[in-house]
Amino acid sequence: MKLYLIYIFLFFTSIASYSQEFEESKLVTMEDEELLALYDKVKKDTIEAEKVVRIYLERARIQKDTIKMARGYDRLARLFNPKKNIQFADSIIDFTQHIENITYPALGYMIKAFEYNRLNNLPESTKNLYLVYDYASKNENIIHQLHALELLITSKSFWGNQQQALELQKYRDGLLSDPDIFYKIKKTSRKDYQKKTSYLIEESKALSFMSFILCYTNLGEYEKAQEYIYLTKTFLSKHRNNHLNDYSTWLLVCEMEISFYQKKYFEVFKIEKKLLSLPEYSGSYGMFDLNNFVGLSYINLNEYEKGIFYLKKADSIYVNTNKMLLPYQRRVFEELLNYYKIKNDTANQLEIYNKLMKIDSVFKENFKFFEPDMIKKFETPRLLKEKEKMIAGLEEKNKKSLTYTWGALILSLIAISGLLYYFIRQRVYKRRFENLIAKKNLPENSNSESHNDISVKVVEDILKHLESFERNKEYLSSKISLNSLSKNFNTNSNYLSKIINLRMGKNFSQYINDLRVKFALDELKRNTKFRKYTIKAIAQECGFNSAESFTRAFYKQHKIYPSYYIKKLEEEKLK
């Protein structure tokens, strides 16, 4: 469902600007509209885009044109980090709050809503959406009305009264069903964007269908939600354009979620395969939900370890993105906490306690704003009590451990002293014995050690097995050892070790680590989804028992760290 919010905001930003082809010339000779078009073309390059906007703003100041100045700050408010963008949005509001305009200052509040959402501050985001809707209603800006309602419905459905969210969605859908909707949107749009009115209506209707799916899913009315999934698919098949195609992926995620709630776990696994086959499905929160529902499905099927494997992946994605979770996503961490309790893994328990309390602090603020009674359902005091009890237990254990350590150290020193005395005495006895033998001139027994070479057939057989071992990537198993591999090859460990040394120029451990590192290197380069994992998760996928051993092996072979390698791959992708 998190993807849905992203789609809405992407749609909003898409209608706030337009682009056109042009011949590049000196910025100072360009007309105002040409500058705005150039901005649209270069806005991914924030430095160049800011240069263009600054020229546009300077002209607006000279002309004392308030609306043009607002347009300039509107563009600047899309280029930087959320806090800076909010400052530019405030400038839009300051310039235009005392004038009547169909776009401003509502657009300034819309930008603030978007940026506060990026900062995981849903209450402030929602307050600004209310202001957007008030201005939009007053100035009859139907586009702003529709989008403010869409975001308010989504927030209310997750954090507030879900039935009220559905009623609000029905009202919004009624606005779209107005026979005059085409002319109202055309009237709202800038002249150069009016030719895309039909496109805006199609997009708004697609979002409306999806909003019904969201509302009915959160209400637990899964049959109704599935009806709207069918209606959405039918609508998308009749109105094909590149942007609408993105929603097909979101529908699959909806079907996965509904299948999980209906306990159709094998259907969840089928949808997982479909999603992973889509090259564009690499969004962090899309992958979070996939691992969430797949993992919980395996747990409900009593395949506990397999389920935890997927939930750990979801946790890894959360760590890397640090985005605000939605209420249904919290269960990932509840299950992981129970798992680490069973394993008596105190370090990971403490980590999950901290995550849950951080998540709950955000949840409390959101529910406090939308649905205050929901706060009572949170178990933060219990979590805090459990955490403090666990820490106290660890401290007591550490005190006892320190006492035992000192006792063991003293006993060890005594034992070492005794052993040292014993070995020194034995060496003295041995030396005396050798001197004694030499004095009696007893003849020495000179047995020469024989050496048998390994037969050619055995060598060839082992090399063939090694070739198959590498081809099938069996080295990715963390349970591989020299003894287990020699048994699989129907040979002995001495032969296998010797051939690896002679033919590969390395010992067995180095040979296995080099294969795993090569796999990691190739997979990170090829698979963008693989790069989203933590180093610990990547290490486990490659057969290493810890992130540290993987990092050491990677650095030993390539003289750079895997985190640096991933960072450089991501930078190359953006070029």
C-alpha positions in Angstrom: 0.0 0.0 0.0 3.0 2.3 0.5 3.5 2.3 -3.2 0.0 3.9 -3.6 1.2 7.1 -1.8 4.2 7.3 -4.1 2.0 7.0 -7.2 -0.3 9.8 -6.0 2.6 12.2 -5.3 4.2 11.3 -8.7 1.0 12.1 -10.4 0.7 15.5 -8.6 4.2 16.5 -9.6 3.6 15.4 -13.2 0.6 17.8 -13.6 2.5 20.8 -12.1 4.8 21.2 -15.0 5.1 20.5 -18.8 7.9 20.0 -21.2 8.6 20.8 -24.9 11.4 20.4 -27.4 13.5 23.5 -28.0 16.8 24.6 -29.4 19.3 25.4 -26.6 20.6 29.0 -26.6 21.9 31.4 -24.1 19.7 31.6 -21.0 19.6 35.3 -21.0 18.0 35.4 -24.4 15.3 33.0 -23.6 11.6 33.9 -23.1 10.1 33.2 -19.7 8.1 30.1 -20.9 11.2 28.8 -22.6 13.1 29.0 -19.3 10.4 27.0 -17.6 10.5 24.4 -20.3 14.3 24.2 -20.0 13.9 23.8 -16.3 11.7 20.7 -16.9 14.3 19.3 -19.1 17.3 19.7 -16.8 15.6 19.5 -13.3 17.4 16.3 -12.5 20.6 18.3 -12.5 19.9 20.5 -9.5 22.8 22.9 -10.2 21.8 23.6 -13.8 18.1 23.8 -12.9 18.7 26.3 -10.1 20.7 28.5 -12.6 17.6 28.6 -14.9 15.2 29.4 -12.1 17.3 32.1 -10.7 17.3 33.9 -14.0 13.5 33.5 -14.2 13.1 34.8 -10.6 15.4 37.8 -11.2 13.2 38.9 -14.2 10.0 38.4 -12.0 11.5 40.7 -9.3 12.3 43.4 -11.9 8.8 43.1 -13.3 7.3 42.9 -9.8 5.2 40.0 -11.0 4.0 38.1 -7.9 2.7 35.1 -9.8 5.9 34.7 -11.7 7.9 34.9 -8.5 5.7 32.2 -7.0 6.3 30.1 -10.1 10.0 30.5 -9.6 9.9 29.5 -5.9 7.6 26.6 -6.9 10.4 25.2 -9.2 13.1 25.8 -6.5 11.0 23.9 -4.0 11.4 20.7 -6.0 15.2 20.6 -6.2 16.6 20.2 -2.7 16.1 18.3 0.6 12.7 18.5 2.3 13.6 21.2 4.9 15.0 23.5 2.2 12.0 22.8 -0.1 9.6 23.7 2.7 11.3 27.1 3.1 10.8 27.8 -0.6 7.2 26.7 -0.3 6.8 29.1 2.5 8.1 31.8 0.2 5.3 30.9 -2.3 2.7 31.2 0.5 4.1 34.6 1.7 4.0 36.1 -1.7 0.5 34.9 -2.7 -1.6 34.5 0.5 -3.3 37.9 0.0 -4.2 37.5 -3.6 -6.9 35.4 -5.3 -5.4 32.9 -7.7 -6.5 29.5 -8.9 -3.1 27.9 -8.3 -1.5 29.8 -5.4 -1.0 29.7 -2.5 -2.6 26.2 -2.6 0.4 24.8 -4.5 2.8 26.0 -1.8 0.8 24.1 0.8 0.7 21.0 -1.5 4.5 21.1 -1.7 4.8 21.3 2.1 2.4 18.4 2.4 4.6 16.3 0.1 7.9 17.3 1.9 6.5 16.7 5.4 5.4 13.2 4.2 9.0 12.7 3.1 10.1 13.6 6.6 7.6 11.0 8.0 5.6 13.8 9.7 2.1 12.8 8.7 0.2 15.2 11.0 2.0 18.3 9.5 1.5 16.8 6.0 -2.2 16.4 6.6 -2.7 19.9 8.1 -1.3 21.3 4.9 -3.6 19.1 2.8 -6.6 20.6 4.6 -5.4 24.0 3.6 -4.9 22.9 0.0 -8.5 21.6 -0.1 -9.9 24.9 1.5 -8.1 27.1 -1.1 -9.0 24.7 -3.9 -12.7 24.7 -3.0 -12.7 28.5 -2.7 -10.9 29.0 -6.0 -12.7 26.1 -7.8 -9.5 24.3 -8.6 -10.8 20.8 -9.2 -7.3 19.3 -9.8 -6.1 20.4 -6.3 -9.4 19.3 -4.8 -9.1 15.8 -6.2 -5.5 15.3 -5.2 -5.9 16.7 -1.7 -8.9 14.4 -1.2 -7.0 11.4 -2.5 -4.2 11.9 0.0 -6.5 12.7 2.9 -8.5 9.5 2.1 -5.4 7.4 2.1 -4.2 8.8 5.4 -7.6 8.4 7.0 -7.9 4.9 5.8 -4.7 3.8 7.4 -4.7 6.0 10.6 -8.3 7.1 11.1 -11.9 6.1 10.7 -11.9 3.7 7.8 -15.6 4.0 7.2 -15.3 7.8 7.0 -12.4 7.3 4.5 -14.7 5.3 2.3 -17.5 7.9 2.4 -15.0 10.6 1.5 -13.8 8.5 -1.4 -17.4 8.1 -2.6 -17.7 11.9 -2.5 -14.4 12.3 -4.5 -15.6 9.8 -7.0 -18.8 11.8 -7.4 -16.7 14.9 -8.3 -15.1 12.9 -11.1 -18.5 11.7 -12.3 -19.6 15.3 -12.9 -20.7 15.7 -16.6 -18.7 19.0 -16.7 -15.5 17.5 -15.3 -13.7 17.9 -18.6 -14.4 21.7 -18.7 -13.7 22.2 -15.0 -10.2 20.5 -15.3 -9.5 22.4 -18.5 -10.4 25.7 -16.8 -8.1 24.8 -13.9 -5.1 24.0 -16.2 -2.6 26.4 -17.7 -3.1 27.0 -21.4 -0.1 25.0 -22.5 -1.4 22.0 -20.5 -5.0 22.1 -21.5 -4.4 19.6 -24.4 -3.7 17.0 -21.7 -7.1 17.3 -20.0 -8.3 13.9 -21.1 -5.1 12.4 -19.8 -5.6 14.0 -16.4 -9.2 12.6 -16.2 -8.0 9.1 -17.0 -5.3 9.3 -14.4 -7.7 10.6 -11.7 -10.2 7.9 -12.5 -7.5 5.2 -12.2 -6.5 6.6 -8.8 -10.1 6.7 -7.8 -10.5 2.9 -8.5 -7.3 2.3 -6.6 -8.5 4.3 -3.7 -11.6 2.1 -3.5 -9.4 -0.9 -3.4 -7.4 0.6 -0.5 -10.5 1.5 1.5 -12.2 -1.8 1.1 -9.0 -3.7 1.9 -8.5 -1.8 5.1 -12.1 -2.4 6.0 -11.6 -6.1 5.5 -14.2 -6.2 2.7 -12.0 -8.3 0.4 -14.6 -9.3 -2.1 -15.4 -5.6 -2.8 -11.7 -4.9 -3.1 -11.4 -7.6 -5.6 -14.3 -6.2 -7.6 -12.5 -2.9 -7.9 -9.3 -4.7 -8.9 -11.2 -6.2 -11.8 -12.8 -2.8 -12.7 -9.3 -1.2 -12.5 -7.8 -3.8 -14.8 -10.7 -3.3 -17.3 -10.2 0.4 -17.2 -6.5 0.2 -17.7 -7.0 -2.1 -20.7 -9.2 0.5 -22.3 -6.9 3.5 -21.6 -3.3 2.4 -22.3 -0.5 4.9 -21.7 2.9 4.6 -20.3 2.1 6.1 -16.9 -1.1 4.1 -16.3 0.9 0.9 -17.0 2.7 1.5 -13.7 -0.5 0.8 -11.8 -0.6 -2.8 -13.0 2.3 -3.6 -10.7 0.5 -2.0 -7.8 -2.6 -4.1 -8.5 -0.4 -7.3 -8.2 0.7 -6.1 -4.7 -2.9 -5.5 -3.8 -3.8 -9.0 -4.9 -0.9 -10.4 -2.9 -2.1 -8.6 0.3 -5.8 -9.7 -0.1 -4.7 -13.3 -0.8 -2.7 -13.2 2.4 -5.6 -11.9 4.4 -7.9 -14.6 2.9 -5.2 -17.3 3.8 -4.5 -18.1 0.2 -0.8 -18.5 0.8 0.1 -20.4 -2.3 -1.5 -17.6 -4.3 0.8 -15.2 -2.5 3.8 -17.3 -3.7 2.5 -17.2 -7.3 2.2 -13.5 -7.2 5.7 -13.2 -5.7 7.1 -14.9 -8.8 5.2 -12.6 -11.1 6.4 -9.5 -9.3 10.0 -10.7 -9.3 9.9 -11.3 -13.0 9.1 -7.7 -13.6 12.3 -5.7 -14.3 10.8 -2.5 -13.1 9.8 -4.0 -9.7 12.7 -2.8 -7.7 11.2 -0.2 -5.4 12.3 -0.5 -1.8 8.8 -0.5 -0.3 7.5 -2.7 -3.0 10.1 -5.2 -2.0 9.3 -4.7 1.7 5.7 -5.7 1.2 6.7 -8.6 -0.9 9.0 -10.0 1.7 6.5 -9.2 4.4 3.5 -11.1 3.0 5.7 -14.0 1.7 7.4 -14.4 5.0 4.2 -14.3 7.0 2.6 -16.8 4.7 5.4 -19.3 5.3 5.1 -18.7 9.0 1.4 -19.4 8.9 2.2 -22.6 6.9 4.5 -23.6 9.8 7.6 -23.2 7.7 9.0 -20.9 10.4 12.7 -20.6 9.4 11.8 -19.9 5.8 9.3 -17.2 6.8 11.9 -15.6 9.1 14.4 -15.6 6.2 12.0 -13.3 4.2 11.2 -11.1 7.2 14.9 -10.5 7.8 15.0 -9.3 4.2 12.2 -6.9 4.9 14.0 -5.7 8.0 17.1 -5.1 5.9 15.1 -3.0 3.4 13.7 -0.9 6.3 17.2 -0.3 7.7 18.4 1.0 4.3 15.4 3.2 3.6 14.3 4.4 7.1 10.9 5.2 5.7 7.7 5.5 7.8 5.9 2.2 8.1 2.2 1.6 7.8 0.3 -0.1 10.7 0.0 -3.5 9.0 3.8 -3.6 8.4 4.6 -3.6 12.1 4.1 -7.3 12.4 7.4 -8.0 10.6 9.2 -6.8 13.8 6.9 -8.5 16.2 7.6 -11.9 14.5 11.4 -11.1 14.5 11.3 -10.2 18.2 9.6 -13.6 19.0 12.2 -15.4 16.8 15.2 -13.8 18.6 13.5 -14.6 22.0 13.3 -18.2 21.0 16.9 -18.2 19.9 18.0 -16.3 23.1 19.7 -13.8 20.8 19.9 -10.8 23.2 21.8 -8.5 20.8 19.2 -8.8 18.0 16.3 -8.6 20.6 17.7 -5.2 21.8 17.9 -4.0 18.2 14.3 -5.0 17.4 13.1 -3.5 20.7 14.6 -0.2 19.7 13.1 -0.4 16.2 9.6 -1.1 17.5 9.8 1.8 20.0 10.9 4.1 17.2 8.1 2.8 15.0 5.5 3.1 17.8 6.5 6.7 18.6 5.6 7.7 15.0 2.5 5.6 15.1 1.3 7.3 18.3 1.7 10.8 16.7 -0.3 9.7 13.6 -3.1 8.0 15.6 -3.2 10.9 18.0 -3.9 13.2 15.1 -6.5 10.9 13.3 -7.8 8.5 15.9 -6.7 9.2 19.5 -8.4 6.0 20.9 -6.1 3.8 18.9 -3.1 4.9 21.1 -4.4 2.6 23.8 -3.6 -0.4 21.7 0.1 0.3 21.7 2.3 -1.8 23.9 5.3 0.6 24.1 5.3 0.5 28.0 5.4 -3.3 27.9 8.2 -3.2 25.3 10.2 -0.7 27.3 9.7 -2.8 30.5 10.8 -5.9 28.6 13.8 -4.1 27.2 14.9 -2.7 30.6 14.4 -6.2 32.2 16.6 -7.8 29.5 19.3 -5.1 29.9 19.3 -5.6 33.7 19.6 -9.3 33.2 22.5 -8.8 30.9 24.2 -6.5 33.4 23.8 -9.0 36.2 25.0 -11.8 33.9 28.0 -9.7 32.9 28.9 -9.1 36.6 28.8 -12.8 37.3 30.6 -13.5 34.1 33.4 -11.0 35.2 33.7 -12.8 38.5 33.9 -16.2 36.7 36.3 -14.7 34.2 38.8 -13.6 36.9 38.5 -17.0 38.6 39.0 -18.8 35.4 42.0 -16.5 34.5 43.7 -17.3 37.9 43.1 -21.0 37.4 44.3 -20.8 33.8 47.5 -19.1 35.0 48.1 -21.9 37.5 47.4 -24.5 34.9 49.6 -22.9 32.3 52.4 -22.6 34.9 52.0 -26.3 35.7 52.0 -27.2 32.0 55.0 -25.0 31.3 56.9 -26.7 34.1 55.8 -30.1 32.7 57.0 -29.4 29.2 60.3 -27.8 30.3 60.9 -30.9 32.4 60.0 -33.2 29.6 62.4 -31.4 27.2 65.2 -31.7 29.8 64.4 -35.4 30.1 64.4 -35.8 26.4 67.7 -34.0 26.0 69.3 -36.2 28.7 67.9 -39.3 27.0 69.4 -38.3 23.6 72.7 -37.6 25.2 72.6 -40.9 26.8 71.9 -42.8 23.5 74.7 -40.8 21.8 77.2 -41.8 24.4 76.3 -45.5 23.9 76.8 -45.0 20.1 73.6 -46.8 19.4 72.9 -46.9 15.6 70.1 -44.6 14.3 67.1 -46.1 12.4 67.0 -44.3 9.0 63.6 -45.1 7.4 63.1 -42.8 4.4 59.6 -41.4 3.9 58.1 -42.7 0.6 55.9 -40.4 -1.6 53.2 -41.8 -3.9 51.9 -39.5 -6.7 48.1 -39.2 -7.3 47.1 -41.1 -10.4 46.1 -39.2 -13.5 42.6 -40.7 -13.4 42.0 -39.5 -9.9 43.2 -36.0 -10.8 40.9 -35.8 -13.8 38.0 -37.1 -11.8 38.4 -34.5 -9.1 38.8 -31.7 -11.6 35.6 -32.7 -13.3 33.8 -32.7 -9.9 35.3 -29.2 -9.2 34.1 -27.9 -12.5 30.5 -29.2 -11.8 30.7 -27.8 -8.2 31.6 -24.3 -9.6 29.0 -24.5 -12.4 26.2 -25.4 -10.1 27.2 -22.7 -7.5 27.3 -25.3 -4.7 29.9 -23.1 -3.0 27.0 -20.8 -1.9 26.1 -23.2 0.8 27.5 -22.2 4.2 27.9 -25.9 5.2 30.6 -26.7 2.6 33.8 -28.1 4.1 36.9 -30.0 2.8 35.7 -33.3 4.3 32.1 -33.0 3.1 33.2 -32.0 -0.4 35.8 -34.9 -0.6 33.0 -37.3 0.4 30.7 -35.9 -2.3 33.6 -36.4 -4.8 34.2 -40.0 -3.6 37.8 -39.2 -2.8 39.8 -38.3 0.3 40.4 -34.8 1.7 44.2 -35.1 1.2 43.9 -35.7 -2.5 41.3 -32.9 -2.9 43.4 -30.4 -0.9 46.5 -31.2 -2.8 44.9 -30.8 -6.2 43.3 -27.5 -5.2 46.7 -26.3 -4.0 48.6 -27.4 -7.1 45.9 -26.5 -9.8 44.4 -23.4 -8.2 47.5 -22.1 -6.4 45.5 -21.6 -3.1 44.2 -23.6 -0.1 40.7 -24.9 0.1 39.3 -22.1 2.3 40.7 -19.4 0.0 39.4 -21.3 -3.0 35.8 -21.3 -1.6 36.0 -17.7 -0.5 37.2 -16.5 -3.9 34.3 -18.3 -5.6 31.8 -16.7 -3.3 33.3 -13.2 -3.7 33.2 -13.6 -7.5 29.5 -14.5 -7.3 28.8 -11.5 -5.1 30.7 -9.2 -7.4 28.8 -10.5 -10.5 25.4 -10.6 -8.8 25.8 -7.0 -7.4 26.7 -5.8 -10.8 23.8 -7.6 -12.5 21.0 -7.4 -10.0 19.8 -4.0 -8.8 17.5 -5.7 -6.2 20.5 -7.5 -4.7 22.1 -4.1 -3.9 19.2 -3.2 -1.6 20.2 -5.9 0.9 22.4 -5.1 3.9 26.0 -6.4 3.8 24.9 -9.1 6.3 22.1 -10.3 4.0 24.4 -10.3 1.0 27.0 -12.3 2.9 24.4 -14.9 3.9 23.2 -15.2 0.3 26.8 -15.9 -0.8 27.5 -18.6 1.8 29.4 -16.6 4.4 28.6 -17.0 8.1 29.0 -13.3 8.9 29.3 -9.9 7.3 32.8 -9.5 8.7 34.1 -12.6 7.0 32.5 -11.6 3.7 34.0 -8.1 3.9 37.5 -9.4 4.7 37.4 -11.9 1.8 36.1 -9.2 -0.6 38.8 -6.8 0.5 41.5 -9.4 0.3 40.6 -10.2 -3.3 39.8 -6.8 -4.6 41.3 -4.3 -2.2 38.0 -2.4 -1.8 35.1 -2.9 0.5 31.8 -4.3 -0.8 29.9 -1.2 0.5 32.1 1.0 -1.6 31.6 -1.2 -4.6 27.8 -1.1 -4.2 27.9 2.7 -3.9 29.9 3.1 -7.1 27.5 0.8 -9.0 24.6 2.9 -7.9 26.4 6.1 -9.0 27.0 4.5 -12.4 23.3 3.6 -12.7 22.3 7.3 -12.2 24.6 8.6 -15.0 
